[in-house]
């Protein structure tokens, strides 16, 4: 496989004179912001060649996918084209999915890109690097639960979120135009996993379904006909957050009419609902799987890399790589001095890339995405940024006065 995707690597004086090559695999929040900042700092001056490898053509901040799924956000207004971002910020975007790593030749192996009709867009190839950054993120982990792949939708990509929204609209149109009474489970949505994605999706769906019904679907009563089920295997929702936030979120959700199930392990996803380990059946027309993450399959097969124990076991969590130091020690030190990135704050693409929402008849909002259930967390981040700005202003005033303030 390595020979099949070997890049055109030239040696000699040309290679010695080539700028430092930084390859970033993965164009998510971390990878895209890193490529953008390195491009502005080094690529613009010709001090380094920055290449971003990503299989998607456009970026959408992943925490916004639940709003795409609910239909409260227009994907076209919020996604960022990788080619345009690369042009604006002096790095190279290359489409494709990483399938392997040749550490001996220091090349990232990328598979071919194939259109839906089978036409090859780009062939399999390799990209040489001096410094390699793996920012591939994680995938949804179904833990081998039967029926998930066939009957549930994960929210990993904008395409999956749009697919769920399409099915949601079709379900409402179907119920509006049928003469028979609603069958058990019709217009009911089961969300498996009560982490941040599941909780925010439940809150967003409560509002968006009522907005949808208000557009002439007068045969549907949202309070009577639409039911949201939030299912969590742990003892409470939002297990990764403090209990006070989980308690407040639970009260908000139950007040909205969302049925919350805790300590409820899913045994299987069936065609018309969810089967729990205790034998209960939750009827649902739509099922969303938002529980668990795992490392991409290729990450676990990279030779010479290390993983945490959770990633090493089948169906484990996201992998952590502590050993891919791809350049020689001197090159690493030189690159570290050249990069001069003492602290990168990966709290989403907030400053370089503004996420905005524009709904019909409403004013667009910028900055942090407003979260109904996590205002306390956003307030903490905003306060942290305010302290940083105040400290910088204090330093600037002190310099201008020539003495400490």
C-alpha positions in Angstrom: 0.0 0.0 0.0 2.8 2.4 0.8 4.3 1.9 -2.6 0.9 2.6 -4.3 0.6 6.0 -2.6 4.3 7.1 -2.7 4.6 10.8 -3.4 6.9 12.3 -5.9 9.8 13.0 -3.5 12.9 14.8 -4.8 16.2 14.9 -3.0 19.5 16.7 -3.2 19.9 20.4 -3.0 16.2 21.1 -3.7 15.2 19.2 -0.6 17.8 20.9 1.5 16.5 24.3 0.5 12.9 23.5 0.9 11.0 25.3 3.7 10.0 23.2 6.8 7.0 21.1 5.8 4.2 20.9 8.3 1.3 18.5 7.5 -1.9 18.7 9.5 -4.3 15.8 9.1 -7.9 16.7 10.0 -9.7 20.0 9.4 -11.8 20.1 12.5 -11.8 22.9 15.1 -8.2 22.2 16.2 -6.7 21.3 12.8 -8.3 24.2 10.9 -7.4 26.8 13.4 -3.8 25.5 13.6 -3.5 25.6 9.8 -4.9 29.1 9.7 -2.6 30.5 12.4 0.5 28.8 11.0 -0.4 30.0 7.5 -0.7 33.6 8.8 2.5 33.4 10.8 4.8 31.2 8.7 3.2 30.4 5.4 2.7 34.0 4.4 6.4 34.7 4.9 7.6 31.5 3.2 9.1 30.2 6.3 7.1 26.9 6.2 4.9 25.0 3.9 1.6 24.2 5.7 -0.6 21.5 4.2 -4.1 20.6 5.6 -5.4 17.2 4.6 -9.2 16.7 5.1 -11.7 14.6 3.2 -14.6 17.1 3.5 -14.8 20.1 1.3 -16.2 22.5 3.9 -15.9 23.0 7.7 -18.7 23.3 10.1 -18.0 23.5 13.8 -19.1 20.1 15.2 -21.0 21.4 18.2 -23.4 23.1 15.8 -24.5 19.9 14.2 -27.5 19.5 16.5 -28.9 22.8 15.3 -28.5 21.7 11.7 -30.3 18.5 12.6 -33.1 20.4 14.3 -33.4 22.8 11.3 -32.8 26.0 13.3 -29.5 26.7 11.5 -28.9 27.0 7.7 -25.8 25.0 6.8 -25.0 27.1 3.8 -24.7 30.2 5.9 -22.3 28.7 8.4 -20.0 26.3 6.7 -16.5 27.4 5.6 -14.9 26.3 2.4 -11.5 24.8 2.9 -10.1 26.0 -0.4 -11.2 29.6 0.3 -9.8 29.5 3.8 -6.5 28.1 2.5 -6.2 30.8 -0.1 -7.0 33.6 2.4 -4.5 32.2 5.0 -1.6 31.0 3.0 -1.8 27.2 3.5 -2.6 24.3 1.1 -5.7 22.3 1.3 -5.6 18.7 0.0 -8.7 16.6 -0.2 -8.6 12.9 0.9 -8.7 10.6 3.8 -5.6 9.4 5.6 -5.2 5.6 5.4 -1.7 5.1 6.8 1.6 6.5 7.8 5.1 5.6 6.5 7.3 6.8 9.3 10.5 5.6 7.6 9.9 7.8 4.6 8.0 10.4 6.7 5.0 10.4 4.5 1.2 10.6 5.1 -0.6 8.1 3.0 -3.9 9.3 1.6 -6.5 7.2 -0.2 -8.2 8.1 -3.5 -11.2 10.4 -3.7 -14.0 8.8 -5.7 -17.2 10.5 -6.9 -20.6 8.9 -6.3 -20.7 7.6 -9.9 -17.3 5.9 -9.5 -15.2 8.5 -11.2 -11.8 9.1 -9.6 -11.3 12.7 -8.5 -7.8 12.3 -7.1 -5.6 9.2 -7.0 -4.0 7.6 -3.9 -0.9 9.5 -3.0 1.5 10.5 -0.2 2.5 13.8 1.3 6.0 14.2 2.8 6.4 16.0 6.1 9.0 17.3 8.5 6.4 17.9 11.3 3.2 16.0 11.4 0.1 16.9 13.4 -2.7 14.4 13.7 -6.0 16.2 14.5 -8.4 13.6 13.2 -10.7 13.7 16.2 -13.0 10.8 17.0 -15.9 8.8 15.6 -19.2 7.8 17.2 -18.9 4.5 19.1 -22.0 2.3 19.0 -20.3 -0.3 21.3 -21.5 -3.1 19.0 -25.1 -2.4 19.9 -27.4 -4.3 17.4 -29.4 -2.2 15.0 -27.6 1.0 15.4 -26.1 1.1 11.9 -29.5 0.1 10.3 -32.0 2.1 12.3 -30.2 5.1 14.0 -28.6 8.2 12.8 -25.4 9.6 14.2 -24.5 13.3 14.2 -20.9 13.2 13.0 -21.1 15.2 9.8 -23.3 17.9 8.3 -24.6 15.4 5.8 -25.9 13.2 8.6 -27.4 16.2 10.4 -29.2 17.3 7.2 -30.4 13.7 6.7 -32.0 13.6 10.1 -33.6 17.0 9.5 -35.0 15.7 6.2 -36.5 12.7 7.9 -38.0 14.8 10.7 -39.7 17.1 8.2 -41.0 14.1 6.2 -42.3 12.5 9.4 -44.3 15.7 10.1 -45.6 15.9 6.6 -46.6 12.2 6.7 -48.6 12.7 9.9 -50.2 15.9 8.6 -51.6 14.2 5.5 -52.6 10.8 6.8 -56.2 10.0 7.6 -55.5 7.3 10.2 -54.7 8.1 13.8 -51.0 8.2 14.7 -49.6 4.8 15.4 -47.5 4.1 18.5 -44.1 5.8 18.2 -45.1 8.1 15.3 -43.7 11.6 15.7 -41.5 10.4 18.6 -37.8 10.9 18.7 -35.4 8.8 20.8 -32.0 10.4 21.5 -29.5 7.8 22.9 -26.8 9.5 24.9 -27.3 12.5 27.2 -24.0 14.2 26.8 -23.7 17.8 25.4 -24.9 16.8 22.0 -27.9 14.8 23.1 -29.1 17.3 25.7 -28.7 20.3 23.3 -30.5 18.3 20.5 -33.4 17.6 22.8 -33.8 21.3 23.7 -33.4 22.4 20.1 -35.9 19.9 18.8 -38.5 21.0 21.3 -38.4 24.5 19.8 -37.8 23.7 16.1 -40.6 21.1 15.9 -43.1 23.7 17.2 -41.8 26.3 14.7 -42.2 23.7 11.9 -45.8 22.8 12.9 -46.7 26.5 13.0 -46.1 26.6 9.2 -49.5 25.3 8.4 -49.3 21.7 9.9 -52.5 22.3 11.8 -53.4 18.7 12.3 -50.4 18.2 14.6 -50.5 19.2 18.2 -46.9 19.4 19.4 -47.7 19.0 23.0 -49.9 16.0 22.4 -48.3 14.3 19.4 -44.6 15.0 19.5 -42.5 13.3 22.2 -38.8 13.5 22.8 -37.0 10.7 24.7 -33.5 11.3 26.1 -31.8 8.0 27.1 -28.6 7.9 29.2 -26.8 4.8 30.6 -25.2 6.7 33.4 -26.9 7.7 36.6 -27.5 11.3 35.4 -27.4 13.3 32.2 -24.3 15.3 31.3 -22.0 12.9 33.3 -18.9 14.8 32.2 -20.2 18.1 33.7 -20.7 19.1 37.4 -23.8 17.6 39.0 -25.3 21.1 39.6 -25.4 21.7 35.8 -26.9 18.2 35.2 -29.6 18.8 37.8 -30.5 22.2 36.3 -30.5 20.8 32.8 -32.7 17.9 33.9 -35.2 20.3 35.4 -35.3 22.4 32.2 -35.8 19.4 30.0 -38.6 17.8 32.1 -40.2 21.2 32.2 -40.2 21.2 28.4 -41.9 17.8 28.4 -38.8 15.8 27.4 -38.8 12.3 28.9 -35.5 11.7 30.5 -34.3 8.1 31.2 -31.1 7.6 33.3 -29.4 4.3 34.2 -31.0 3.0 31.1 -28.7 0.9 29.0 -29.7 0.3 25.4 -29.7 -3.3 24.3 -30.7 -2.8 20.7 -32.2 -0.4 18.2 -35.2 -1.9 16.5 -37.0 -0.6 13.4 -39.6 1.2 15.4 -37.8 2.2 18.6 -35.3 1.3 21.2 -35.1 -1.8 23.4 -33.5 -1.3 26.8 -31.5 -3.8 28.8 -34.3 -4.2 31.3 -36.8 -5.2 28.6 -38.6 -1.9 28.2 -39.4 -0.8 24.6 -39.4 2.9 23.8 -41.4 3.4 20.6 -39.9 6.0 18.3 -40.1 6.9 14.6 -36.6 8.5 14.6 -33.6 7.4 16.6 -30.4 9.5 17.1 -27.2 7.8 18.5 -25.2 10.4 20.4 -23.4 8.1 22.9 -19.7 7.4 23.0 -16.6 8.1 20.9 -13.8 6.0 19.5 -10.6 6.5 17.5 -10.7 6.2 13.7 -9.7 2.6 12.7 -6.5 3.7 10.9 -5.2 5.3 14.1 -5.1 2.0 15.9 -3.0 0.5 13.1 -0.2 3.1 12.8 3.1 1.4 13.4 5.2 2.8 16.2 2.5 4.9 17.9 1.1 4.6 21.4 -2.5 4.6 22.5 -4.3 4.9 25.8 -5.9 1.7 27.2 -9.4 2.8 26.2 -8.4 3.2 22.6 -6.5 -0.1 22.5 -9.5 -2.2 23.5 -12.3 -3.0 21.0 -14.7 -0.1 20.7 -12.5 2.0 22.9 -12.4 5.8 23.2 -10.3 8.2 21.2 -6.6 7.5 20.8 -3.9 9.6 22.2 -0.6 9.7 20.3 2.5 10.6 22.3 5.2 9.2 20.0 4.8 10.7 16.5 7.8 12.9 16.7 8.5 12.9 13.0 11.6 15.1 12.6 15.1 14.7 14.0 15.8 16.4 17.4 17.5 19.4 15.8 14.7 19.8 13.3 12.1 19.7 16.2 14.0 22.3 18.1 14.3 24.6 15.1 10.6 24.1 14.2 9.6 24.9 17.8 11.5 28.1 17.8 10.2 29.0 14.4 6.6 28.3 15.3 6.7 30.4 18.5 3.3 29.2 19.5 3.6 29.2 23.3 -0.1 28.6 23.8 -2.9 27.7 21.3 -6.4 28.0 22.7 -8.6 25.4 21.0 -12.0 26.5 22.3 -13.6 26.2 18.9 -13.2 28.5 15.9 -14.4 31.6 17.6 -11.9 34.4 16.8 -10.5 33.4 13.4 -13.8 32.1 12.1 -17.0 33.7 13.3 -20.1 31.4 13.5 -23.2 33.3 12.8 -26.9 32.4 12.7 -29.4 34.0 10.4 -33.0 32.9 10.7 -35.9 34.3 8.7 -37.0 37.6 10.3 -34.3 37.5 13.0 -31.0 39.4 13.4 -27.8 37.3 12.9 -25.9 36.6 16.1 -22.1 36.4 16.3 -19.5 35.4 18.8 -20.2 32.4 21.0 -23.1 30.3 20.1 -25.9 30.8 22.6 -26.7 27.6 24.4 -29.9 27.4 26.4 -28.6 24.8 28.8 -24.9 25.8 29.1 -25.0 29.5 29.8 -22.9 29.0 32.9 -20.1 27.4 30.9 -20.1 30.1 28.3 -20.1 32.7 31.0 -16.9 31.2 32.4 -15.2 31.2 29.0 -16.3 34.8 28.4 -15.0 35.9 31.8 -11.6 34.2 31.0 -11.4 36.1 27.8 -12.3 39.3 29.6 -9.5 38.8 32.0 -7.0 38.2 29.2 -8.2 41.4 27.4 -7.9 43.4 30.7 -4.4 42.0 31.3 -3.3 43.0 27.8 -4.8 46.5 28.2 -3.0 46.9 31.5 0.3 45.9 30.0 -0.2 48.3 27.1 -1.1 51.2 29.3 2.0 50.5 31.5 4.3 50.5 28.4 2.9 53.8 27.2 3.3 55.4 30.6 6.8 54.0 31.0 6.1 52.6 34.5 3.9 49.9 36.1 0.3 50.8 36.6 
